[in-house]
Amino acid sequence: MEQPNLWMGPGTAAPRTMQTAAVNVACGGQVCFDFKFTCESCGDNSPCEGADLYNEGVSLQWSTNAGATWTDMAYFAPNGNLLGAYPGAVTNPIASGATAFTTWHNYCFTIPAAAYSPSTMFRLRQWGSSG
């Protein structure tokens, strides 16, 4: 059975975000989701533009102040690196071909203690897009 998913096509300008409503994580827990980048050079079909430049990755972030500020929990770099935070506007290394993030996988992250609250929001943010 196919699961619901979200693809942000070329009509959605970067930065692109998807966020939750506020949830009660006062006792901690995990954030889990399935994730995949398009891999153009692997034959993934248009119109989805594959993330290839290093600054086109996606951050998992949290906020405890209704979205006024966001803090990174993880950064999915297009070349397959999983970083603790967005590395800034660097464009290298460039991804070419399949990486750890070009096939569907489930990812789980422990909620940091600083994010424990009765009204924490989570979001995925893609920082940039070259096409």
All heavy atoms as an XYZ file, in Angstrom:
973
protein
N       0.839     -1.182      0.000
C       0.000      0.000      0.000
C       0.882      1.241      0.000
O       1.794      1.371      0.808
C      -0.881     -0.027      1.248
C      -1.799      1.141      1.347
S      -2.951      0.906      2.722
C      -2.606      2.374      3.618
N       0.621      2.138     -0.918
C       1.401      3.368     -0.986
C       1.006      4.308      0.140
O      -0.160      4.502      0.441
C       1.184      4.056     -2.326
C       2.093      5.247     -2.503
C       2.061      5.813     -3.909
O       1.956      5.032     -4.859
O       2.152      7.035     -4.024
N       2.013      4.890      0.770
C       1.795      5.825      1.865
C       1.697      7.245      1.330
O       2.324      7.566      0.320
C       2.949      5.729      2.872
C       3.074      4.368      3.520
C       1.870      4.044      4.385
O       1.372      4.870      5.128
N       1.371      2.824      4.257
N       0.950      8.104      2.006
C       0.927      9.518      1.591
C       2.339     10.102      1.650
O       3.135      9.741      2.517
C       0.032     10.191      2.629
C      -0.718      9.092      3.291
C       0.136      7.859      3.180
N       2.655     10.970      0.702
C       3.967     11.614      0.706
C       3.826     13.015      0.131
O       2.794     13.377     -0.400
C       4.997     10.787     -0.072
C       4.582     10.512     -1.501
O       4.476     11.428     -2.308
N       4.336      9.251     -1.820
N       4.882     13.785      0.276
C       4.900     15.157     -0.202
C       6.116     15.346     -1.097
O       7.236     15.043     -0.698
C       4.983     16.134      0.979
C       5.247     17.594      0.622
C       4.038     18.198     -0.084
C       5.596     18.388      1.857
N       5.884     15.822     -2.325
C       6.958     16.228     -3.230
C       6.767     17.708     -3.503
O       5.665     18.141     -3.812
C       6.891     15.464     -4.556
C       7.263     14.024     -4.446
C       6.407     12.970     -4.387
C       8.575     13.490     -4.366
N       7.114     11.807     -4.273
C       8.453     12.094     -4.260
C       9.856     14.043     -4.371
C       9.544     11.244     -4.166
C      10.942     13.201     -4.268
C      10.785     11.829     -4.173
N       7.823     18.464     -3.389
C       7.759     19.890     -3.707
C       8.361     20.071     -5.089
O       9.552     19.866     -5.279
C       8.491     20.708     -2.659
C       7.814     20.649     -1.318
S       8.585     21.752     -0.148
C       7.693     21.327      1.316
N       7.531     20.419     -6.040
C       7.963     20.535     -7.427
C       8.598     21.868     -7.742
O       8.835     22.701     -6.861
N       8.890     22.100     -9.027
C       9.622     23.289     -9.441
C       8.854     24.595     -9.217
O       9.449     25.662     -9.230
C       9.882     23.047    -10.927
C       8.817     22.107    -11.356
C       8.530     21.244    -10.160
N       7.552     24.534     -8.991
C       6.775     25.748     -8.748
C       6.861     26.247     -7.319
O       6.341     27.306     -6.996
N       7.536     25.494     -6.458
C       7.681     25.884     -5.059
C       9.082     26.447     -4.860
O      10.067     25.721     -4.936
C       7.476     24.677     -4.126
O       6.224     24.066     -4.433
C       7.495     25.109     -2.675
N       9.179     27.740     -4.612
C      10.488     28.389     -4.472
C      11.157     28.006     -3.154
O      10.500     27.772     -2.148
C      10.321     29.904     -4.547
N      12.471     27.938     -3.179
C      13.252     27.686     -1.962
C      13.460     28.999     -1.224
O      13.523     30.048     -1.859
C      14.592     27.057     -2.331
N      13.541     29.010      0.077
C      13.480     27.814      0.909
C      12.065     27.252      0.991
O      11.085     27.992      0.950
C      13.956     28.305      2.276
C      13.635     29.753      2.302
C      13.739     30.228      0.883
N      12.003     25.925      1.102
C      10.738     25.205      1.180
C      10.616     24.605      2.572
O      11.597     24.080      3.089
C      10.720     24.076      0.153
C      10.939     24.548     -1.261
C      11.175     23.350     -2.178
N      11.255     23.797     -3.556
C      12.132     23.346     -4.424
N      13.010     22.431     -4.087
N      12.130     23.793     -5.651
N       9.436     24.677      3.145
C       9.257     24.114      4.483
C       7.964     23.328      4.588
O       7.000     23.573      3.864
C       9.255     25.206      5.573
O       8.171     26.096      5.329
C      10.557     25.975      5.605
N       7.982     22.392      5.508
C       6.809     21.629      5.901
C       6.905     21.489      7.412
O       7.946     21.063      7.918
C       6.834     20.254      5.229
C       5.706     19.351      5.651
S       5.856     17.701      4.930
C       7.132     17.006      5.970
N       5.865     21.899      8.142
C       5.972     21.864      9.605
C       4.737     21.269     10.245
O       3.664     21.245      9.654
C       6.244     23.253     10.168
C       5.102     24.225     10.087
C       5.535     25.618     10.506
O       6.588     26.097     10.122
N       4.694     26.279     11.277
N       4.938     20.801     11.460
C       3.846     20.233     12.237
C       3.127     21.337     12.998
O       3.644     22.449     13.147
C       4.359     19.224     13.281
O       5.114     19.927     14.290
C       5.217     18.142     12.640
N       1.974     20.998     13.510
C       1.343     21.827     14.531
C       2.146     21.614     15.812
O       3.005     20.725     15.885
C      -0.105     21.382     14.723
N       1.881     22.421     16.823
C       2.553     22.245     18.109
C       2.137     20.904     18.714
O       0.960     20.533     18.675
C       2.191     23.381     19.051
N       3.121     20.164     19.231
C       2.867     18.872     19.872
C       3.501     18.850     21.251
O       4.500     19.531     21.504
C       3.380     17.690     19.019
C       2.592     17.563     17.733
C       4.851     17.839     18.711
N       2.917     18.076     22.143
C       3.416     17.975     23.507
C       4.527     16.934     23.564
O       4.274     15.738     23.460
C       2.282     17.596     24.458
C       2.725     17.589     25.918
O       3.915     17.613     26.223
N       1.762     17.568     26.812
N       5.754     17.406     23.706
C       6.907     16.518     23.885
C       7.635     16.893     25.175
O       8.854     16.824     25.266
C       7.864     16.541     22.658
C       7.189     15.944     21.432
C       8.362     17.947     22.374
N       6.862     17.266     26.194
C       7.439     17.676     27.479
C       8.251     16.550     28.116
O       9.156     16.818     28.914
C       6.334     18.146     28.420
N       7.953     15.311     27.772
C       8.681     14.160     28.328
C       9.701     13.595     27.349
O      10.255     12.518     27.575
C       7.689     13.072     28.732
S       6.604     13.560     30.080
N       9.941     14.283     26.241
C      10.919     13.813     25.261
C      10.303     12.867     24.259
O       9.092     12.856     24.044
N      11.149     12.080     23.622
C      10.703     11.134     22.616
C      11.560     11.200     21.375
O      12.718     11.635     21.426
N      10.990     10.784     20.254
C      11.689     10.781     18.976
C      10.811     11.397     17.899
O       9.583     11.360     17.983
C      12.032      9.353     18.539
C      13.095      8.680     19.361
C      13.464      7.342     18.743
O      12.612      6.578     18.307
N      14.766      7.066     18.684
N      11.465     11.926     16.870
C      10.806     12.361     15.647
C      11.229     11.358     14.581
O      12.426     11.171     14.348
C      11.246     13.781     15.229
C      10.632     14.164     13.899
C      10.908     14.785     16.299
N      10.252     10.703     13.947
C      10.544      9.693     12.928
C       9.774     10.014     11.655
O       8.623     10.463     11.719
C      10.151      8.300     13.411
S      11.054      7.738     14.865
N      10.392      9.771     10.512
C       9.749     10.014      9.223
C      10.507      9.266      8.138
O      11.669      8.889      8.310
C       9.692     11.513      8.896
C      11.036     12.197      8.934
C      11.807     12.317      7.789
C      11.536     12.709     10.123
C      13.047     12.940      7.829
C      12.771     13.333     10.174
C      13.532     13.445      9.020
N       9.832      9.042      7.003
C      10.471      8.473      5.826
C      10.957      9.623      4.960
O      10.316     10.672      4.890
C       9.487      7.616      5.038
C       9.071      6.371      5.808
O       9.813      5.930      6.703
O       7.991      5.834      5.502
N      12.090      9.415      4.269
C      12.712     10.508      3.530
C      13.427      9.960      2.309
O      14.026      8.879      2.346
C      13.716     11.227      4.444
C      14.399     12.398      3.808
C      13.784     13.635      3.773
C      15.658     12.269      3.248
C      14.403     14.732      3.179
C      16.291     13.352      2.662
C      15.657     14.584      2.632
N      13.400     10.743      1.210
C      14.118     10.402     -0.010
C      14.338     11.667     -0.834
O      13.434     12.467     -0.994
C      13.299      9.415     -0.845
C      13.892      9.067     -2.202
C      12.903      8.259     -3.031
C      13.452      7.781     -4.337
N      13.643      8.795     -5.354
N      15.565     11.840     -1.361
C      15.849     12.852     -2.367
C      15.622     12.230     -3.746
O      15.886     11.049     -3.950
C      17.320     13.288     -2.339
C      17.685     14.317     -1.313
C      18.794     14.124     -0.499
C      16.961     15.483     -1.172
C      19.168     15.070      0.429
C      17.324     16.439     -0.240
C      18.429     16.235      0.565
N      15.222     13.037     -4.719
C      15.181     12.599     -6.109
C      16.615     12.464     -6.614
O      17.478     13.262     -6.276
C      14.416     13.632     -6.964
O      13.053     13.598     -6.576
C      14.523     13.329     -8.435
N      16.841     11.458     -7.423
C      18.157     11.247     -8.041
C      17.994     11.320     -9.552
O      17.653     10.321    -10.199
C      18.745      9.906     -7.610
S      20.369      9.562     -8.326
N      18.205     12.501    -10.104
C      18.020     12.697    -11.546
C      18.915     11.776    -12.372
O      18.476     11.197    -13.357
C      18.310     14.149    -11.917
C      17.305     15.129    -11.356
C      17.716     16.562    -11.631
O      17.701     16.950    -12.806
O      18.047     17.267    -10.668
N      20.180     11.642    -11.982
C      21.107     10.823    -12.768
C      20.836      9.328    -12.597
O      21.424      8.516    -13.295
C      22.552     11.158    -12.399
O      22.791     10.865    -11.043
N      19.915      8.976    -11.690
C      19.537      7.565    -11.499
C      18.285      7.216    -12.286
O      17.785      6.098    -12.199
C      19.282      7.286    -10.021
S      20.666      7.663     -8.939
N      17.710      8.203    -12.993
C      16.521      7.954    -13.779
C      15.223      8.383    -13.116
O      14.152      8.104    -13.645
N      15.293      9.025    -11.942
C      14.068      9.551    -11.331
C      13.472     10.577    -12.281
O      14.186     11.378    -12.878
C      14.351     10.192     -9.968
C      14.682      9.172     -8.889
O      14.509      7.968     -9.133
O      15.107      9.587     -7.799
N      12.190     10.544    -12.417
C      11.517     11.362    -13.424
C      11.352     12.811    -13.022
O      11.202     13.136    -11.860
C      10.144     10.772    -13.749
C      10.250      9.432    -14.434
O      11.195      9.185    -15.158
N       9.292      8.563    -14.191
N      11.355     13.669    -14.040
C      11.002     15.064    -13.909
C       9.537     15.114    -13.524
O       8.818     14.170    -13.810
C      11.190     15.716    -15.273
O      11.956     16.838    -15.201
N       9.028     16.150    -12.922
C       9.575     17.483    -12.797
C      10.371     17.705    -11.516
O      10.701     18.826    -11.191
C       8.328     18.360    -12.797
C       7.330     17.547    -12.054
C       7.630     16.120    -12.456
N      10.632     16.625    -10.753
C      11.351     16.810     -9.487
C      12.828     17.062     -9.754
O      13.487     16.289    -10.442
C      11.170     15.595     -8.597
S       9.458     15.313     -8.123
N      13.343     18.151     -9.220
C      14.751     18.496     -9.359
C      15.510     17.849     -8.213
O      15.146     18.002     -7.062
C      14.921     20.021     -9.306
C      16.305     20.494     -9.684
C      17.188     20.855     -8.502
O      16.674     21.151     -7.420
O      18.417     20.831     -8.678
N      16.520     17.079     -8.541
C      17.308     16.416     -7.509
C      18.221     17.396     -6.801
O      18.792     18.290     -7.409
N      18.338     17.219     -5.490
C      19.269     18.038     -4.714
C      20.682     17.574     -5.041
O      21.007     16.411     -4.857
C      18.977     17.888     -3.224
N      21.504     18.487     -5.571
C      22.869     18.110     -5.900
C      23.909     19.008     -5.240
O      24.951     18.547     -4.805
C      23.087     18.050     -7.413
C      22.590     19.294     -8.144
O      22.088     20.228     -7.501
O      22.705     19.322     -9.378
N      23.629     20.292     -5.140
C      24.566     21.201     -4.460
C      24.449     21.019     -2.950
O      23.374     20.738     -2.427
C      24.273     22.652     -4.840
C      24.344     22.982     -6.329
C      23.983     24.445     -6.565
C      25.710     22.656     -6.897
N      25.546     21.188     -2.244
C      25.584     20.921     -0.800
C      24.566     21.761     -0.019
O      24.030     21.317      0.974
C      27.003     21.169     -0.289
C      27.397     20.294      0.884
C      27.416     18.906      0.756
C      27.771     20.852      2.085
C      27.800     18.101      1.814
C      28.155     20.050      3.155
C      28.161     18.671      3.017
O      28.536     17.876      4.074
N      24.276     22.973     -0.503
C      23.335     23.844      0.214
C      21.881     23.610     -0.197
O      21.005     24.371      0.171
C      23.704     25.320      0.026
C      23.619     25.781     -1.411
O      23.552     24.969     -2.331
N      23.647     27.078     -1.610
N      21.612     22.555     -0.949
C      20.246     22.209     -1.329
C      19.673     21.091     -0.457
O      18.644     20.519     -0.765
C      20.194     21.776     -2.800
C      20.488     22.892     -3.753
C      20.425     22.453     -5.202
O      20.543     21.253     -5.510
O      20.262     23.344     -6.044
N      20.340     20.798      0.629
C      19.882     19.743      1.526
C      18.688     20.162      2.363
O      18.126     21.250      2.194
N      18.310     19.282      3.274
C      17.120     19.477      4.099
C      17.486     19.349      5.571
O      18.150     18.394      5.975
C      16.036     18.440      3.730
C      14.868     18.489      4.697
C      15.564     18.652      2.299
N      17.031     20.335      6.360
C      17.227     20.302      7.812
C      15.961     19.827      8.503
O      14.853     20.197      8.117
C      17.543     21.703      8.361
O      18.839     22.101      8.015
N      16.142     19.034      9.550
C      15.086     18.743     10.515
C      15.296     19.733     11.644
O      16.398     19.823     12.197
C      15.183     17.312     11.032
C      14.297     16.974     12.230
C      12.819     17.125     11.882
C      14.604     15.577     12.743
N      14.259     20.515     11.974
C      14.382     21.585     12.965
C      13.259     21.521     13.994
O      12.217     20.908     13.747
C      14.315     22.950     12.266
C      15.397     23.161     11.235
C      15.263     24.500     10.540
O      14.179     24.895     10.117
N      16.380     25.216     10.428
N      13.484     22.181     15.129
C      12.465     22.299     16.164
C      12.339     23.742     16.632
O      13.275     24.533     16.495
C      12.759     21.388     17.364
C      14.076     21.636     18.048
C      15.268     21.016     17.774
C      14.345     22.555     19.104
N      16.258     21.502     18.596
C      15.712     22.449     19.430
C      13.569     23.461     19.811
C      16.304     23.214     20.427
C      14.167     24.222     20.810
C      15.524     24.090     21.113
N      11.161     24.066     17.174
C      10.896     25.398     17.723
C       9.994     25.258     18.938
O       9.030     24.488     18.920
C      10.198     26.281     16.683
O       9.813     27.525     17.251
N      10.303     26.006     19.989
C       9.444     26.022     21.183
C       8.785     27.385     21.383
O       8.188     27.634     22.429
C      10.247     25.656     22.455
O      11.353     26.551     22.586
C      10.728     24.211     22.415
N       8.893     28.263     20.385
C       8.290     29.598     20.515
C       7.393     29.916     19.311
O       7.475     31.002     18.743
C       9.364     30.672     20.711
C      10.393     30.694     19.588
O      10.217     30.043     18.560
N      11.469     31.428     19.795
N       6.558     28.938     18.951
C       5.569     29.093     17.876
C       6.193     29.423     16.514
O       5.574     30.070     15.692
C       4.518     30.131     18.262
N       7.432     29.004     16.304
C       8.081     29.206     15.016
C       8.834     30.507     14.862
O       9.315     30.810     13.778
N       8.982     31.276     15.952
C       9.748     32.525     15.859
C      11.222     32.240     15.579
O      11.869     32.970     14.829
C       9.591     33.347     17.138
N      11.751     31.170     16.170
C      13.128     30.739     15.900
C      13.133     29.222     15.752
O      12.290     28.519     16.329
C      14.108     31.129     17.025
O      13.673     30.552     18.256
C      14.205     32.639     17.164
N      14.078     28.725     14.970
C      14.201     27.298     14.693
C      15.631     26.855     14.959
O      16.581     27.600     14.696
C      13.834     27.001     13.245
C      12.387     27.240     12.953
C      11.812     28.395     12.509
C      11.323     26.307     13.124
N      10.457     28.239     12.385
C      10.123     26.958     12.746
C      11.252     24.973     13.538
C       8.888     26.327     12.788
C      10.019     24.349     13.564
C       8.854     25.016     13.194
N      15.786     25.625     15.448
C      17.092     25.044     15.729
C      17.220     23.726     14.981
O      16.307     22.890     15.025
C      17.257     24.802     17.244
O      17.092     26.045     17.929
C      18.625     24.229     17.572
N      18.346     23.524     14.306
C      18.576     22.279     13.574
C      18.805     21.102     14.516
O      19.505     21.232     15.524
C      19.809     22.404     12.676
C      19.534     23.083     11.348
O      18.400     23.552     11.127
O      20.461     23.140     10.521
N      18.225     19.968     14.138
C      18.526     18.682     14.781
C      19.430     17.851     13.873
O      20.236     17.068     14.354
C      17.237     17.887     15.043
C      16.343     18.471     16.092
S      14.774     17.563     16.249
C      15.295     15.967     16.841
N      19.234     18.016     12.554
C      19.997     17.242     11.577
C      19.923     17.948     10.229
O      18.984     18.698      9.961
C      19.438     15.831     11.455
N      20.918     17.686      9.388
C      20.946     18.214      8.017
C      21.273     17.069      7.077
O      22.318     16.419      7.194
C      21.987     19.325      7.878
C      22.083     19.891      6.472
C      21.096     20.734      5.981
C      23.150     19.581      5.638
C      21.170     21.258      4.690
C      23.239     20.098      4.354
C      22.241     20.931      3.884
O      22.314     21.453      2.604
N      20.360     16.799      6.140
C      20.546     15.790      5.108
C      21.234     16.460      3.922
O      20.593     17.175      3.151
C      19.197     15.225      4.664
C      18.484     14.424      5.715
C      17.738     15.046      6.700
C      18.557     13.038      5.713
C      17.070     14.313      7.667
C      17.887     12.293      6.674
C      17.143     12.927      7.655
N      22.535     16.260      3.785
C      23.283     16.846      2.674
C      23.070     15.988      1.428
O      23.018     14.757      1.514
C      24.769     16.934      3.013
N      22.948     16.621      0.261
C      22.677     15.870     -0.969
C      23.676     14.757     -1.288
O      23.329     13.774     -1.920
C      22.688     16.945     -2.051
C      22.247     18.170     -1.332
C      22.896     18.064      0.024
N      24.922     14.893     -0.849
C      25.921     13.866     -1.160
C      25.847     12.654     -0.241
O      26.649     11.744     -0.349
C      27.330     14.464     -1.123
C      27.803     14.765      0.278
O      26.992     14.909      1.196
N      29.098     14.873      0.463
N      24.870     12.638      0.686
C      24.701     11.496      1.577
C      25.246     11.701      2.974
O      25.115     10.815      3.817
N      25.843     12.854      3.266
C      26.310     13.139      4.621
C      25.131     13.535      5.502
O      24.262     14.289      5.073
C      27.316     14.295      4.639
C      28.656     13.920      4.036
O      28.959     12.751      3.848
N      29.448     14.926      3.715
N      25.122     13.053      6.729
C      24.147     13.480      7.723
C      24.898     14.325      8.733
O      25.769     13.831      9.451
C      23.486     12.280      8.402
C      22.391     12.608      9.394
C      21.237     13.363      8.733
C      21.867     11.338     10.051
N      24.600     15.630      8.750
C      25.291     16.579      9.622
C      24.389     16.988     10.772
O      23.173     16.809     10.714
C      25.696     17.824      8.826
C      26.476     17.604      7.529
C      26.707     18.925      6.829
C      27.774     16.887      7.802
N      24.964     17.609     11.786
C      24.191     18.100     12.919
C      23.443     19.386     12.625
O      22.473     19.711     13.308
N      23.885     20.137     11.608
C      23.254     21.421     11.285
C      23.591     21.818      9.850
O      24.565     21.328      9.264
C      23.729     22.511     12.246
N      22.796     22.713      9.313
C      23.027     23.285      7.977
C      24.416     23.906      7.932
O      24.770     24.727      8.784
C      21.944     24.328      7.706
C      22.095     25.116      6.435
C      22.082     24.491      5.195
C      22.212     26.501      6.474
C      22.198     25.232      4.021
C      22.312     27.243      5.305
C      22.318     26.596      4.083
O      22.426     27.329      2.934
N      25.245     23.563      6.922
C      26.619     24.056      6.879
C      26.782     25.452      6.294
O      27.899     25.949      6.190
C      27.319     23.021      5.998
C      26.253     22.567      5.058
C      24.980     22.583      5.876
N      25.702     26.093      5.903
C      25.797     27.411      5.295
C      25.717     27.311      3.785
O      25.434     26.252      3.221
N      25.974     28.406      3.112
C      25.760     28.516      1.672
C      26.878     27.908      0.834
O      27.127     28.351     -0.272
C      25.547     29.975      1.302
N      27.554     26.884      1.326
C      28.594     26.220      0.534
C      27.942     25.326     -0.507
O      26.883     24.755     -0.268
C      29.544     25.401      1.434
C      30.310     26.302      2.380
C      28.796     24.330      2.202
N      28.528     25.212     -1.679
C      27.932     24.413     -2.745
C      28.665     23.093     -2.991
O      28.198     22.265     -3.748
C      27.882     25.211     -4.062
O      29.202     25.635     -4.397
C      26.958     26.407     -3.930
N      29.806     22.894     -2.367
C      30.580     21.664     -2.554
C      30.680     20.906     -1.252
O      30.707     21.518     -0.188
C      31.985     21.985     -3.069
C      31.968     22.431     -4.505
O      31.365     21.781     -5.354
N      32.609     23.546     -4.791
N      30.728     19.588     -1.262
C      30.806     18.719     -2.434
C      29.450     18.592     -3.132
O      28.404     18.774     -2.527
C      31.244     17.379     -1.854
C      30.770     17.400     -0.445
C      30.811     18.829     -0.012
N      29.511     18.281     -4.417
C      28.317     18.121     -5.240
C      27.962     16.640     -5.315
O      28.845     15.790     -5.459
C      28.552     18.692     -6.657
C      28.740     20.211     -6.576
C      27.399     18.336     -7.590
C      29.120     20.863     -7.885
N      26.675     16.346     -5.203
C      26.208     14.967     -5.326
C      26.046     14.614     -6.789
O      25.509     15.400     -7.565
C      24.884     14.809     -4.596
N      26.515     13.451     -7.171
C      26.288     12.960     -8.531
C      26.034     11.461     -8.420
O      26.900     10.713     -7.998
C      27.487     13.249     -9.436
O      28.651     12.647     -8.922
N      24.834     11.061     -8.743
C      24.480      9.657     -8.641
C      23.801      9.342     -7.320
O      23.485     10.228     -6.523
N      23.585      8.053     -7.105
C      22.879      7.592     -5.919
C      23.679      7.890     -4.648
O      24.904      7.854     -4.643
C      22.618      6.094     -6.030
N      22.959      8.232     -3.591
C      23.567      8.438     -2.274
C      22.705      7.711     -1.234
O      21.686      7.101     -1.574
C      23.634      9.940     -1.894
O      22.311     10.396     -1.572
C      24.237     10.779     -2.997
N      23.082      7.831      0.004
C      22.306      7.218      1.091
C      20.892      7.778      1.164
O      20.001      7.133      1.726
C      23.029      7.439      2.420
N      20.664      8.961      0.599
C      19.357      9.608      0.713
C      18.523      9.546     -0.563
O      17.487     10.193     -0.648
C      19.513     11.073      1.143
C      20.269     11.241      2.430
C      21.199     12.254      2.557
C      20.063     10.408      3.508
C      21.910     12.432      3.743
C      20.764     10.557      4.693
C      21.689     11.575      4.808
N      18.938      8.787     -1.581
C      18.164      8.718     -2.821
C      17.301      7.455     -2.905
O      16.763      7.140     -3.963
C      19.066      8.854     -4.070
O      20.092      7.849     -4.021
C      19.686     10.245     -4.144
N      17.170      6.747     -1.813
C      16.195      5.663     -1.683
C      15.442      5.885     -0.381
O      15.975      6.489      0.560
C      16.849      4.265     -1.672
O      17.807      4.214     -0.618
C      17.526      3.956     -2.991
N      14.205      5.432     -0.342
C      13.379      5.627      0.854
C      13.983      4.907      2.049
O      14.353      3.747      1.970
C      11.964      5.084      0.630
C      11.114      5.940     -0.241
C      10.706      5.665     -1.511
C      10.548      7.214      0.092
N       9.924      6.684     -1.995
C       9.811      7.648     -1.032
C      10.588      8.027      1.218
C       9.121      8.855     -1.056
C       9.910      9.230      1.195
C       9.182      9.629      0.077
N      14.087      5.641      3.155
C      14.501      5.078      4.445
C      13.723      5.785      5.535
O      13.287      6.930      5.361
C      16.003      5.264      4.693
C      16.868      4.423      3.818
N      17.002      3.059      3.962
C      17.639      4.750      2.764
C      17.809      2.590      3.039
N      18.219      3.601      2.291
N      13.587      5.109      6.654
C      12.965      5.714      7.829
C      14.082      6.248      8.718
O      15.077      5.564      8.955
C      12.131      4.671      8.580
C      11.406      5.282      9.752
O      11.854      5.201     10.883
N      10.279      5.909      9.473
N      13.915      7.473      9.183
C      14.899      8.122     10.049
C      14.221      8.515     11.354
O      13.105      9.026     11.344
C      15.478      9.370      9.364
C      16.235      9.030      8.111
C      15.599      9.036      6.867
C      17.573      8.665      8.162
C      16.288      8.693      5.716
C      18.263      8.319      7.006
C      17.615      8.339      5.794
O      18.296      7.990      4.661
N      14.909      8.280     12.465
C      14.412      8.661     13.791
C      15.495      9.458     14.505
O      16.677      9.095     14.458
C      14.064      7.433     14.628
S      12.596      6.560     14.057
N      15.078     10.541     15.146
C      15.993     11.411     15.880
C      15.443     11.625     17.281
O      14.253     11.930     17.441
C      16.142     12.763     15.169
C      16.759     12.635     13.811
C      15.962     12.416     12.693
C      18.133     12.706     13.648
C      16.515     12.275     11.436
C      18.695     12.565     12.385
C      17.887     12.349     11.285
N      16.299     11.498     18.264
C      15.909     11.765     19.641
C      15.723     13.265     19.818
O      16.580     14.055     19.410
C      16.975     11.236     20.616
O      17.098      9.825     20.413
C      16.608     11.529     22.053
N      14.603     13.632     20.412
C      14.327     15.054     20.647
C      15.294     15.563     21.710
O      15.393     14.979     22.795
C      12.865     15.250     21.085
C      11.927     14.789     19.958
C      12.604     16.701     21.460
C      10.471     14.673     20.379
N      16.029     16.642     21.444
C      16.969     17.164     22.441
C      16.220     17.769     23.636
O      15.111     18.298     23.484
C      17.758     18.229     21.679
C      16.931     18.577     20.497
C      16.068     17.399     20.186
N      16.839     17.700     24.796
C      16.202     18.198     26.020
C      15.763     19.654     25.892
O      14.724     20.045     26.438
C      17.149     18.025     27.215
N      16.513     20.462     25.160
C      16.144     21.877     24.989
C      14.824     22.037     24.245
O      14.199     23.097     24.311
C      17.255     22.626     24.257
N      14.391     20.998     23.528
C      13.142     21.069     22.762
C      11.948     20.499     23.524
O      10.824     20.552     23.033
C      13.299     20.329     21.436
N      12.175     19.966     24.725
C      11.064     19.434     25.517
C      10.140     20.580     25.891
O      10.557     21.549     26.527
C      11.549     18.798     26.814
C      12.344     17.516     26.702
C      12.794     17.011     25.490
C      12.672     16.803     27.841
C      13.526     15.844     25.422
C      13.405     15.633     27.789
C      13.824     15.159     26.574
O      14.557     14.001     26.508
N       8.888     20.485     25.513
C       7.888     21.482     25.902
C       6.502     20.922     25.590
O       6.383     19.963     24.826
C       8.110     22.817     25.167
O       7.448     22.839     23.928
N       5.468     21.534     26.128
C       4.114     21.096     25.801
C       3.641     21.593     24.428
O       2.548     21.240     23.996
C       3.263     21.678     26.929
C       4.036     22.854     27.417
C       5.490     22.521     27.209
N       4.464     22.405     23.751
C       4.043     22.952     22.446
C       5.226     23.131     21.496
O       5.491     24.221     21.007
C       3.309     24.280     22.642
O       4.156     25.198     23.308
N       5.927     22.046     21.229
C       7.067     22.074     20.311
C       6.588     21.811     18.889
O       5.724     20.976     18.662
C       8.111     21.012     20.713
O       8.526     21.266     22.061
C       9.338     21.049     19.806
N       7.160     22.550     17.956
C       6.878     22.343     16.536
C       8.124     21.766     15.875
O       9.243     22.058     16.299
C       6.504     23.670     15.866
C       5.244     24.295     16.427
S       5.017     26.026     15.927
C       4.805     25.846     14.174
N       7.915     20.960     14.838
C       9.013     20.394     14.061
C       8.785     20.742     12.600
O       7.650     20.884     12.155
C       9.071     18.870     14.237
C       9.338     18.464     15.650
C       8.280     18.172     16.512
C      10.627     18.395     16.142
C       8.514     17.817     17.827
C      10.880     18.039     17.454
C       9.817     17.752     18.298
N       9.870     20.881     11.855
C       9.724     21.133     10.427
C      10.899     20.558      9.666
O      11.991     20.356     10.206
C       9.553     22.607     10.112
C      10.819     23.442     10.161
C      10.543     24.878      9.728
N      11.766     25.668      9.747
C      11.813     26.962      9.460
N      10.696     27.609      9.130
N      12.955     27.612      9.477
N      10.666     20.339      8.370
C      11.702     20.050      7.402
C      11.855     21.289      6.558
O      10.865     21.874      6.121
C      11.327     18.838      6.533
C      11.222     17.515      7.261
C      10.703     16.431      6.325
C      12.573     17.100      7.837
N      13.104     21.706      6.339
C      13.372     22.920      5.554
C      14.437     22.600      4.511
O      15.541     22.207      4.858
C      13.857     24.041      6.465
C      14.279     25.290      5.680
C      14.913     26.323      6.592
N      15.468     27.404      5.825
C      14.999     28.651      5.791
N      13.940     28.961      6.504
N      15.568     29.574      5.070
N      14.086     22.795      3.248
C      15.082     22.713      2.189
C      15.579     24.129      1.936
O      14.817     25.023      1.605
C      14.528     22.115      0.902
C      15.624     21.983     -0.149
C      15.163     21.397     -1.453
O      13.997     21.484     -1.812
N      16.091     20.796     -2.181
N      16.868     24.319      2.101
C      17.465     25.653      2.084
C      17.554     26.267      0.704
O      17.356     27.466      0.551
C      18.861     25.582      2.714
C      18.799     25.264      4.165
C      18.751     24.017      4.731
C      18.731     26.183      5.234
N      18.669     24.122      6.090
C      18.660     25.447      6.441
C      18.736     27.577      5.310
C      18.597     26.040      7.688
C      18.681     28.160      6.561
C      18.605     27.400      7.730
N      17.881     25.493     -0.299
C      18.084     26.069     -1.621
C      17.674     25.115     -2.717
O      17.420     23.933     -2.477
N      17.615     25.632     -3.943
C      17.278     24.826     -5.107
C      17.913     25.480     -6.336
O      17.852     26.693     -6.489
C      15.759     24.755     -5.288
O      15.438     24.109     -6.491
N      18.499     24.658     -7.184
C      19.145     25.208     -8.388
C      18.327     24.958     -9.642
O      18.810     25.167    -10.738
C      20.544     24.613     -8.539
O      20.470     23.204     -8.666
N      17.105     24.509     -9.481
C      16.323     24.274    -10.678
C      14.921     23.819    -10.383
O      14.501     23.687     -9.278
